[in-house]
Amino acid sequence: MQIVDPDKQIAGRNWIVEIALFRVNRIARICIRLSCVARGDIGTFTPAVPSFVPLLAQKIGIENEGERIDSFPVHYGSVNIDDLVARLEDSQRKLPIVVVSEARPDLNRPWLLDINLLARNLTGLAWVFCISYEAAFGLSDALGKTWSVFNGACRIYMPGFDRFAQSPYDHPLIFGERLINTTWGESWLRRTIAFSSIDNADIYQRFPRFVTLRAKLAQRSYERRRADLTTEQQLEQIKDENDKLKRDVQEWMDLSSIAEEDQKVTRRDLDDVKRENAGLRSYIELLESTRKTGVEEGAERPTDYSGVPQWVVKTFSGRLVLSKKAEAAVMSSVYQDIGLVCDALQLLAMQYVDMRRHGDRRPIYEGRLRSLTLREEPIGASLDKFRSDSQYKCRYEGRELFTDRHLKKGNSRDPREILRIYFCWDEETRQVVVGHLTSHLETAIS
């Protein structure tokens, strides 16, 4: 079964739920896939499992690879911490485990996340385990502080967890301070886990697509019908099917011709819009050159990373833009100095843009760069080695851009102490496009 639900807020965006129920070796299997499809830019969204999935887990009971799927958080205390460690280190585990730790007692709020809502929204995608404040010490003793989670923090332990062979950054940690009085933590967890669920080479072998199952059922039904026909009837049926295929081909050719003509008209309209935009940008640049600053007066700087995207839009429109990837990345940033991040973005939007647009303002830009103790460099000595790496690419206005430069400060491996802002100069819109911030992008080269 396939259900298409148009988005209530964004025109042209559709949510498609595919449900396939089949049987393998007398065991009932159900495959549920949620897809988001849009014309053009898909926009930002927080994935969620369809509402009937938690009901299936509660009322009927479902399993993944022989392990029961829960729609509620499972609590662990000090006495059964060994069971939790065994679950984390199980090499056969297929789903991520989110471990949420109890906050310190003086906060008068044991859980900094809505653990029940989180477990319900991740039903079938991950398990949510909660550990008491005292049990967190036991987990630290068992795994080591580097791999533990405590004091209100939460961590995603991905499948294949191996503390002796992997980096802690492979299993993301969110500190408790980042979860106080904000809802971005749950959204980030849901996005990270949802996207990891499709990052699997054999996913379509384990869970066939709806269209694949439908095609197999149609073929099976067709073969059963043909088995009951005489040779003459089969020939007549083949002739009818051939005629239908010819009509379908002609219909698609007609539609293709119409679409091609529409595309030509759209391209002409787009060219007109681009020329108009270029004229407007030139006029805006002329106006901005007479101002002392391009920063919107009264635009208060954000005190939390969740406010950075909106601040950038309000403050630097026409000069600097965050790609969708950059917006998602900054929302999960743990860099300790948000003030420096804002200073760096303002530097790119103001002095860097002025230097690129006017050419004679490099000393002003470099002076401000030094005062912030930042460096601006290419991402590598040989850029061609990075062009095939999707981490250094972003999309803006339907185009794929290569973020070939970055602002940098610090060389620590701790994301709280290192700042990187990857960006490029977009000649078409004459502004800066940021592809990623604030963490360092890890590659085989680095």
C-alpha positions as CSV (number, residue, x, y, z in Angstrom):
1,M,0.0,0.0,0.0
2,Q,1.2,3.5,-0.8
3,I,-0.2,6.7,0.9
4,V,0.7,10.1,-0.5
5,D,0.1,13.0,1.9
6,P,0.7,16.6,0.5
7,D,2.6,18.8,3.0
8,K,0.3,21.2,4.8
9,Q,2.8,24.1,4.8
10,I,5.1,23.8,1.8
11,A,3.5,23.6,-1.6
12,G,4.9,20.9,-3.9
13,R,6.3,18.8,-1.0
14,N,4.7,15.4,-0.4
15,W,5.1,12.7,2.2
16,I,4.9,9.2,0.9
17,V,4.3,6.2,3.2
18,E,4.9,2.8,1.6
19,I,3.7,-0.2,3.5
20,A,4.6,-3.7,2.4
21,L,3.3,-6.8,4.3
22,F,4.7,-10.2,3.2
23,R,5.7,-13.6,4.6
24,V,9.1,-15.3,4.6
25,N,9.4,-18.8,6.0
26,R,6.0,-18.5,7.6
27,I,7.0,-15.3,9.5
28,A,5.1,-12.2,8.8
29,R,7.2,-9.2,7.8
30,I,6.3,-5.6,7.5
31,C,8.3,-2.9,5.8
32,I,7.4,0.7,6.3
33,R,9.2,3.5,4.4
34,L,8.6,7.2,4.8
35,S,9.9,9.4,1.9
36,C,9.8,13.2,1.4
37,V,9.6,14.3,-2.2
38,A,9.5,17.8,-3.5
39,R,9.9,19.8,-6.6
40,G,13.2,21.8,-6.2
41,D,14.6,22.4,-2.8
42,I,13.2,19.9,-0.3
43,G,13.6,22.3,2.7
44,T,14.4,21.4,6.3
45,F,12.3,19.0,8.3
46,T,12.5,16.7,11.3
47,P,11.8,13.1,10.3
48,A,9.3,11.0,12.3
49,V,7.9,7.5,12.0
50,P,4.3,7.2,10.9
51,S,1.9,7.4,13.9
52,F,0.6,3.8,13.5
53,V,4.1,2.3,14.1
54,P,4.1,2.9,17.9
55,L,0.6,1.4,17.9
56,L,1.8,-1.7,16.2
57,A,4.6,-2.1,18.7
58,Q,2.2,-1.6,21.6
59,K,-0.8,-3.6,20.5
60,I,0.7,-6.4,18.4
61,G,4.4,-6.4,19.0
62,I,7.1,-6.2,16.4
63,E,10.7,-7.3,16.2
64,N,13.9,-6.3,14.4
65,E,16.3,-9.1,13.7
66,G,14.8,-11.1,16.6
67,E,14.8,-8.2,19.1
68,R,11.6,-6.7,20.4
69,I,10.9,-3.1,19.3
70,D,9.7,-0.8,22.1
71,S,7.8,2.5,21.8
72,F,8.7,3.5,25.3
73,P,12.1,4.2,27.1
74,V,13.8,1.3,28.9
75,H,15.3,2.3,32.3
76,Y,18.6,0.9,33.6
77,G,19.8,1.3,37.2
78,S,23.2,0.5,38.8
79,V,22.2,-3.2,39.3
80,N,21.8,-4.0,35.7
81,I,24.4,-1.8,34.0
82,D,26.2,-4.9,32.8
83,D,23.1,-5.8,30.7
84,L,23.3,-2.3,29.1
85,V,27.0,-2.7,28.3
86,A,26.2,-6.1,26.7
87,R,23.5,-4.5,24.5
88,L,25.8,-1.7,23.4
89,E,28.6,-4.0,22.5
90,D,26.5,-6.7,20.8
91,S,28.1,-7.1,17.3
92,Q,24.8,-8.4,15.9
93,R,22.8,-5.2,16.8
94,K,21.2,-3.6,13.8
95,L,19.7,-0.4,15.3
96,P,21.3,2.5,17.1
97,I,20.8,2.9,20.9
98,V,20.2,6.3,22.4
99,V,21.3,6.4,26.0
100,V,19.8,9.4,28.0
101,S,21.4,10.1,31.4
102,E,19.6,11.5,34.4
103,A,20.5,15.1,35.2
104,R,22.1,16.1,38.5
105,P,19.6,16.3,41.4
106,D,19.8,20.1,41.9
107,L,18.2,20.8,38.5
108,N,14.9,19.3,39.9
109,R,14.3,17.9,36.4
110,P,15.5,14.3,36.0
111,W,15.4,14.2,32.2
112,L,16.4,17.1,30.0
113,L,14.6,15.5,27.0
114,D,11.0,14.3,26.8
115,I,12.1,10.6,26.9
116,N,8.6,9.2,26.2
117,L,8.1,11.4,23.1
118,L,11.6,10.6,21.9
119,A,11.1,6.9,22.2
120,R,7.7,7.1,20.5
121,N,9.1,9.1,17.6
122,L,12.0,6.7,17.2
123,T,10.0,3.4,17.3
124,G,11.6,1.0,14.9
125,L,14.6,3.3,14.2
126,A,16.4,3.1,17.5
127,W,16.0,2.0,21.2
128,V,15.9,4.7,23.9
129,F,17.6,3.6,27.1
130,C,17.6,5.8,30.2
131,I,20.2,5.5,33.0
132,S,19.9,6.8,36.5
133,Y,22.3,9.4,37.9
134,E,24.1,6.7,39.9
135,A,24.1,4.2,37.0
136,A,26.1,6.7,34.9
137,F,29.1,6.2,37.2
138,G,28.8,2.5,36.6
139,L,28.7,3.0,32.8
140,S,31.8,5.2,33.1
141,D,33.6,2.5,35.0
142,A,32.7,-0.1,32.4
143,L,33.4,1.9,29.2
144,G,35.7,4.7,30.4
145,K,34.7,8.3,30.6
146,T,35.5,8.9,27.0
147,W,32.7,6.6,26.0
148,S,30.2,7.2,28.7
149,V,27.3,9.6,29.1
150,F,26.3,11.4,32.3
151,N,24.8,14.5,33.9
152,G,21.8,14.9,31.6
153,A,23.7,14.2,28.4
154,C,22.7,11.7,25.7
155,R,24.7,9.7,23.3
156,I,23.9,7.7,20.1
157,Y,25.7,4.3,20.2
158,M,25.7,3.3,16.5
159,P,25.5,-0.4,15.5
160,G,29.0,-2.0,15.5
161,F,30.1,-0.1,18.6
162,D,33.7,-1.0,19.4
163,R,35.4,1.2,22.0
164,F,38.8,-0.3,21.2
165,A,38.8,0.3,17.5
166,Q,36.6,3.4,16.9
167,S,36.7,7.1,17.6
168,P,34.2,8.6,20.2
169,Y,33.1,11.0,17.4
170,D,31.6,8.0,15.6
171,H,29.0,7.8,18.3
172,P,27.7,11.4,18.8
173,L,27.4,12.9,22.3
174,I,25.2,15.9,23.3
175,F,26.1,17.5,26.6
176,G,23.4,18.2,29.0
177,E,24.0,22.0,29.0
178,R,22.9,22.0,25.3
179,L,19.5,20.4,26.2
180,I,18.3,22.8,28.8
181,N,15.4,25.0,27.8
182,T,15.5,24.0,24.1
183,T,13.9,21.4,21.8
184,W,16.7,21.2,19.2
185,G,18.2,18.2,20.9
186,E,15.3,15.9,20.1
187,S,15.1,17.2,16.5
188,W,18.8,16.6,16.0
189,L,18.6,13.1,17.4
190,R,15.7,12.2,15.2
191,R,17.4,13.6,12.0
192,T,20.7,11.8,12.8
193,I,19.1,8.5,13.4
194,A,16.6,8.7,10.5
195,F,19.3,9.5,8.0
196,S,21.6,6.7,9.4
197,S,18.7,4.3,8.9
198,I,19.1,4.6,5.1
199,D,22.9,4.7,5.1
200,N,23.1,0.9,4.6
201,A,24.3,-0.9,1.5
202,D,21.9,-3.8,1.8
203,I,18.8,-2.0,2.9
204,Y,16.9,-2.6,-0.3
205,Q,17.8,-6.3,-0.2
206,R,16.5,-6.6,3.4
207,F,13.5,-4.4,2.9
208,P,12.3,-4.4,-0.7
209,R,10.7,-1.2,-2.2
210,F,7.0,-1.0,-2.5
211,V,7.2,-0.7,-6.3
212,T,9.4,-3.9,-6.4
213,L,6.8,-5.9,-4.4
214,R,4.0,-4.5,-6.5
215,A,5.8,-5.5,-9.7
216,K,6.4,-9.0,-8.4
217,L,2.8,-9.5,-7.4
218,A,1.6,-8.2,-10.8
219,Q,3.9,-10.6,-12.6
220,R,2.7,-13.5,-10.5
221,S,-0.9,-12.6,-11.1
222,Y,-0.2,-12.3,-14.9
223,E,1.5,-15.7,-15.0
224,R,-1.5,-17.4,-13.2
225,R,-4.0,-15.9,-15.7
226,R,-1.9,-17.0,-18.7
227,A,-1.7,-20.6,-17.4
228,D,-5.4,-21.0,-17.8
229,L,-5.5,-19.7,-21.4
230,T,-5.3,-21.7,-24.6
231,T,-2.5,-20.9,-27.1
232,E,-4.9,-18.8,-29.3
233,Q,-6.1,-16.9,-26.3
234,Q,-2.5,-16.2,-25.1
235,L,-1.6,-14.9,-28.6
236,E,-4.7,-12.7,-28.6
237,Q,-3.7,-11.4,-25.1
238,I,-0.2,-10.7,-26.2
239,K,-1.5,-8.7,-29.2
240,D,-3.8,-6.6,-27.0
241,E,-0.9,-5.9,-24.6
242,N,1.3,-4.9,-27.5
243,D,-1.4,-2.5,-28.8
244,K,-1.7,-1.0,-25.3
245,L,2.1,-0.6,-25.1
246,K,2.1,1.3,-28.4
247,R,-0.7,3.6,-27.2
248,D,1.2,4.2,-23.9
249,V,4.5,5.0,-25.8
250,Q,2.7,7.5,-28.0
251,E,1.0,9.1,-25.0
252,W,4.4,9.4,-23.3
253,M,5.9,10.9,-26.4
254,D,3.2,13.5,-26.6
255,L,3.6,14.3,-22.9
256,S,7.4,14.6,-23.5
257,S,6.9,17.1,-26.3
258,I,4.7,19.2,-24.1
259,A,7.1,19.0,-21.2
260,E,10.0,20.0,-23.5
261,E,8.2,23.0,-24.7
262,D,7.2,24.0,-21.1
263,Q,10.9,23.6,-20.2
264,K,12.0,26.0,-22.9
265,V,9.5,28.6,-21.7
266,T,10.6,28.1,-18.1
267,R,14.2,28.5,-19.0
268,R,13.4,31.8,-20.8
269,D,11.5,33.0,-17.8
270,L,14.4,31.9,-15.5
271,D,16.9,33.8,-17.6
272,D,14.7,36.9,-17.4
273,V,14.5,36.5,-13.6
274,K,18.3,36.1,-13.3
275,R,18.9,39.2,-15.4
276,E,16.5,41.1,-13.2
277,N,18.1,39.8,-10.0
278,A,21.6,40.7,-11.3
279,G,20.4,44.3,-11.8
280,L,18.9,44.4,-8.4
281,R,22.0,43.0,-6.8
282,S,24.1,45.7,-8.5
283,Y,21.7,48.4,-7.2
284,I,21.9,46.9,-3.7
285,E,25.7,46.8,-3.8
286,L,25.7,50.5,-4.8
287,L,23.4,51.4,-1.8
288,E,25.5,49.3,0.6
289,S,28.7,51.0,-0.5
290,T,27.3,54.2,0.9
291,R,26.5,52.7,4.3
292,K,29.0,52.3,7.1
293,T,27.8,48.8,7.8
294,G,25.5,46.2,6.3
295,V,24.5,44.8,9.6
296,E,20.8,45.2,10.3
297,E,20.4,47.6,13.2
298,G,18.7,46.0,16.2
299,A,19.4,42.5,15.1
300,E,20.4,40.9,18.4
301,R,23.0,38.2,18.2
302,P,21.9,34.7,19.2
303,T,22.9,33.2,22.5
304,D,22.2,29.7,21.3
305,Y,23.1,27.9,18.1
306,S,19.4,27.3,17.3
307,G,19.1,31.0,16.6
308,V,22.0,31.4,14.2
309,P,20.2,30.5,10.9
310,Q,17.4,33.1,11.5
311,W,20.0,35.7,12.6
312,V,22.0,35.2,9.5
313,V,18.9,35.6,7.3
314,K,17.8,38.8,9.0
315,T,21.3,40.3,9.3
316,F,23.2,39.3,6.1
317,S,20.6,38.8,3.4
318,G,22.2,39.3,0.0
319,R,25.7,38.9,1.4
320,L,26.0,35.6,3.2
321,V,23.7,32.5,3.2
322,L,23.8,29.2,5.1
323,S,23.2,26.2,2.9
324,K,20.7,23.6,4.3
325,K,23.6,21.4,5.3
326,A,25.2,24.3,7.2
327,E,21.9,25.1,9.0
328,A,21.6,21.5,10.1
329,A,25.3,21.4,11.2
330,V,25.2,24.6,13.2
331,M,22.1,23.4,15.1
332,S,24.2,20.6,16.5
333,S,27.3,22.6,17.2
334,V,29.1,22.2,20.5
335,Y,31.8,24.8,19.9
336,Q,32.3,26.7,23.2
337,D,32.4,30.3,21.8
338,I,29.2,31.2,19.9
339,G,30.3,34.9,20.0
340,L,33.4,34.1,17.9
341,V,31.2,32.1,15.5
342,C,29.0,35.2,15.0
343,D,32.1,37.4,14.6
344,A,33.4,35.0,11.9
345,L,30.1,35.0,10.0
346,Q,30.0,38.8,10.2
347,L,33.6,39.0,8.9
348,L,32.7,36.9,5.9
349,A,29.4,38.8,5.2
350,M,31.0,42.2,5.6
351,Q,34.7,42.6,5.1
352,Y,35.2,39.5,2.9
353,V,32.2,40.3,0.6
354,D,33.4,44.0,0.3
355,M,36.9,42.7,-0.6
356,R,35.5,40.4,-3.3
357,R,33.0,42.9,-4.7
358,H,35.3,46.0,-4.7
359,G,38.8,44.5,-4.8
360,D,40.6,47.3,-2.9
361,R,39.6,46.4,0.6
362,R,41.9,43.4,1.4
363,P,43.9,45.3,4.1
364,I,40.6,45.9,6.0
365,Y,39.6,42.3,5.8
366,E,43.0,40.9,6.8
367,G,43.2,43.3,9.7
368,R,39.9,42.1,11.0
369,L,40.9,38.5,10.4
370,R,44.0,39.0,12.6
371,S,42.1,40.8,15.3
372,L,39.8,37.7,15.7
373,T,42.9,35.4,15.6
374,L,41.4,33.5,12.7
375,R,43.0,32.1,9.6
376,E,41.5,31.9,6.1
377,E,42.9,29.2,3.9
378,P,42.0,26.8,1.1
379,I,40.7,23.5,2.4
380,G,43.8,21.7,1.0
381,A,46.9,22.1,-1.1
382,S,45.4,20.2,-4.0
383,L,41.7,21.1,-4.3
384,D,41.1,18.4,-6.9
385,K,41.5,15.7,-4.2
386,F,38.5,17.2,-2.4
387,R,36.1,17.8,-5.3
388,S,34.7,14.2,-5.2
389,D,34.1,14.4,-1.5
390,S,30.4,15.2,-0.8
391,Q,31.3,16.7,2.6
392,Y,32.7,19.7,0.8
393,K,29.7,20.2,-1.5
394,C,26.4,22.0,-0.8
395,R,23.4,23.0,-2.8
396,Y,22.1,26.5,-3.3
397,E,19.4,27.7,-5.7
398,G,19.4,24.3,-7.4
399,R,23.2,24.4,-8.0
400,E,25.9,22.2,-6.5
401,L,28.7,24.4,-5.0
402,F,32.2,23.4,-3.9
403,T,33.3,25.0,-0.6
404,D,36.9,25.4,-1.4
405,R,37.9,27.7,1.5
406,H,37.5,27.8,5.3
407,L,38.0,30.0,8.3
408,K,39.9,28.1,11.1
409,K,41.0,28.4,14.7
410,G,42.5,25.7,16.9
411,N,43.9,22.3,16.2
412,S,42.3,20.3,18.9
413,R,40.4,17.1,18.3
414,D,37.7,18.2,20.7
415,P,34.8,19.9,18.7
416,R,34.3,22.2,21.7
417,E,37.7,23.8,21.1
418,I,38.1,23.8,17.3
419,L,36.3,26.1,14.8
420,R,36.0,25.6,11.1
421,I,33.7,27.4,8.7
422,Y,33.7,26.0,5.2
423,F,32.5,28.4,2.5
424,C,32.8,29.5,-1.1
425,W,32.3,32.7,-3.1
426,D,29.3,32.3,-5.4
427,E,30.0,34.5,-8.5
428,E,26.5,34.1,-9.8
429,T,24.8,35.7,-6.7
430,R,28.0,37.6,-5.6
431,Q,27.8,36.5,-2.0
432,V,29.3,33.9,0.4
433,V,27.7,30.5,0.7
434,V,28.6,28.5,3.8
435,G,28.6,24.8,3.4
436,H,29.5,23.6,6.9
437,L,30.3,24.8,10.4
438,T,31.6,24.7,13.2
439,S,33.3,21.3,13.4
440,H,36.3,19.9,11.4
441,L,35.3,17.8,8.4
442,E,37.2,14.5,8.7
443,T,38.4,12.8,5.5
444,A,40.9,10.1,4.6
445,I,43.2,12.9,3.5
446,S,43.1,14.7,6.8
